Amino acid sequence: MNYIGSKLSLLEFLEESINKVVKKDCNVFCDLFAGTGAVGSYFKRKGYKVISNDIQYYSYVLNRHYIKNHQPLEFKKLFDVVNGLEKSSVSDRSILVVEYLNNLKGQKGFIFNNYCLGGTKNKAEQRMYFSDENGAKCDAIRKKIEEWNSASLINGNEYYFLLASLVESIDKYANTASVYGAFLKQLKKSAQKLMVLQPAELIINEQDHEVYNEDINSVIGKIKGDILYLDPPYNQRQYATNYHVLETIAKYDKPKVHGKTGLRDYSKQKSLYCSRNQVKKSFKDLIDNAKVKYIFLSYNNEGLMSADDIKEIMGARGKYGVFTKEYSRFKADKNREYKAEKTVEYLHYVVCR
Ligand SMILES: C[S@@+](CC[C@H](N)C(=O)[O-])C[C@H]1O[C@@H](n2cnc3c(N)ncnc32)[C@H](O)[C@@H]1O
């Protein structure tokens, strides 16, 4: 997923830098501002036990699958529903179930009625986040996943695999410049195509993983690990508003939505890491309470905290250091001019005493 602050293109830099600092005795990697789960997934592939967390529910859905699911999914209770499932190999079953969902007829549900032109044309606000066909297809798939879950035809692991597949797939057909803070006036090319639900990748690994959906400052008191990786928001833009449509697809809780963009209430998901006045206090509280051997923090030179603030707070826990890398800026709007094409990405670290 094209996600603000995604570390997909920095994974090798992260790994190389981390390996220069940590000793070989580390098994538990904590990724507590997990977003898409790209970092946790990478270290899960390297054999670590991963503890993941994010305040957003769509992110929980992604991580609940990419991180926590670590054994093949059997879909045993869908044998009577999906043709050919019982006779297929376990590794093919996810593909068959996804194919079944792909063939469902579209239904006019919450997404169609609030985020597509066909469903909003007679309302006060018209919205076009998806084509009518994709909105209705998304509704049909989302409802079926919930129906199967309520009828206990799928277990928790299978449920989150299917939800993660839907969140990842529908995002590719969104009619936005990149985030959900606004939609485009005309359907762009990729949004005109009919959504194809793709199975989310399953990462097999022998360890039991943990995934949370909480504010990081409350999770930190509950967990213990070796390496803590932190990738907070860098600026005032809340993820809750930038990805509100994905949040609603993931939760499918039919919230009250309002305004031009159909925003849901996000008062409980406002991140203090996006607040100039509160970020330092929250960050200090987080660092002070972490029960780990090493802490790494990704941040850039345009973030709300200065490098000196970070050094002071992290340095209080032990031996501090920093790695840097030039990085191409994330462009939420490809037509807008940005101050600089490149930003400097910092990886601050501390070896805890
Ligand atoms: C820079 S992004 C992380 C990107 C991630 N490393 C990736 O590669 O996809 C920051 C994430 O922190 C989450 N977040 C913000 N404030 C939070 C908080 N107080 N507690 C937990 N998660 C939070 C956001 O929802 C967002 O997904």
Ligand as a Chemical Component Dictionary entry (heavy atoms), coordinates in Angstrom:
data_LIG
# 
_chem_comp.id                   LIG 
_chem_comp.type                 NON-POLYMER 
_chem_comp.pdbx_formal_charge   0 
_chem_comp.three_letter_code    LIG 
# 
loop_
_chem_comp_atom.comp_id 
_chem_comp_atom.atom_id 
_chem_comp_atom.alt_atom_id 
_chem_comp_atom.type_symbol 
_chem_comp_atom.charge 
_chem_comp_atom.model_Cartn_x 
_chem_comp_atom.model_Cartn_y 
_chem_comp_atom.model_Cartn_z 
_chem_comp_atom.pdbx_ordinal 
LIG C1  C1  C 0  4.856  6.606 9.888  1  
LIG S1  S1  S 1  3.468  5.547 10.074 2  
LIG C2  C2  C 0  4.201  3.959 10.235 3  
LIG C3  C3  C 0  4.563  3.386 8.907  4  
LIG C4  C4  C 0  5.042  1.954 8.977  5  
LIG N1  N1  N 0  6.361  1.838 9.557  6  
LIG C5  C5  C 0  5.049  1.351 7.584  7  
LIG O1  O1  O 0  6.133  1.093 7.026  8  
LIG O2  O2  O -1 3.952  1.167 7.025  9  
LIG C6  C6  C 0  2.915  5.915 11.693 10 
LIG C7  C7  C 0  1.795  5.016 12.231 11 
LIG O3  O3  O 0  1.617  5.314 13.622 12 
LIG C8  C8  C 0  0.249  5.157 13.943 13 
LIG N2  N2  N 0  0.025  5.942 15.188 14 
LIG C9  C9  C 0  -0.006 7.273 15.341 15 
LIG N3  N3  N 0  -0.149 7.602 16.629 16 
LIG C10 C10 C 0  -0.208 6.449 17.331 17 
LIG C11 C11 C 0  -0.334 6.147 18.711 18 
LIG N4  N4  N 0  -0.440 7.108 19.614 19 
LIG N5  N5  N 0  -0.333 4.849 19.079 20 
LIG C12 C12 C 0  -0.241 3.862 18.136 21 
LIG N6  N6  N 0  -0.116 4.098 16.818 22 
LIG C13 C13 C 0  -0.096 5.366 16.410 23 
LIG C14 C14 C 0  -0.478 5.661 12.719 24 
LIG O4  O4  O 0  -1.782 5.132 12.654 25 
LIG C15 C15 C 0  0.434  5.181 11.593 26 
LIG O5  O5  O 0  -0.002 3.953 11.057 27 
# 
loop_
_chem_comp_bond.comp_id 
_chem_comp_bond.atom_id_1 
_chem_comp_bond.atom_id_2 
_chem_comp_bond.value_order 
_chem_comp_bond.pdbx_ordinal 
LIG C1  S1  SING 1  
LIG S1  C2  SING 2  
LIG S1  C6  SING 3  
LIG C2  C3  SING 4  
LIG C3  C4  SING 5  
LIG C4  N1  SING 6  
LIG C4  C5  SING 7  
LIG C5  O1  DOUB 8  
LIG C5  O2  SING 9  
LIG C6  C7  SING 10 
LIG C7  O3  SING 11 
LIG C7  C15 SING 12 
LIG O3  C8  SING 13 
LIG C8  N2  SING 14 
LIG C8  C14 SING 15 
LIG N2  C9  SING 16 
LIG N2  C13 SING 17 
LIG C9  N3  DOUB 18 
LIG N3  C10 SING 19 
LIG C10 C11 SING 20 
LIG C10 C13 DOUB 21 
LIG C11 N4  SING 22 
LIG C11 N5  DOUB 23 
LIG N5  C12 SING 24 
LIG C12 N6  DOUB 25 
LIG N6  C13 SING 26 
LIG C14 O4  SING 27 
LIG C14 C15 SING 28 
LIG C15 O5  SING 29 
# 
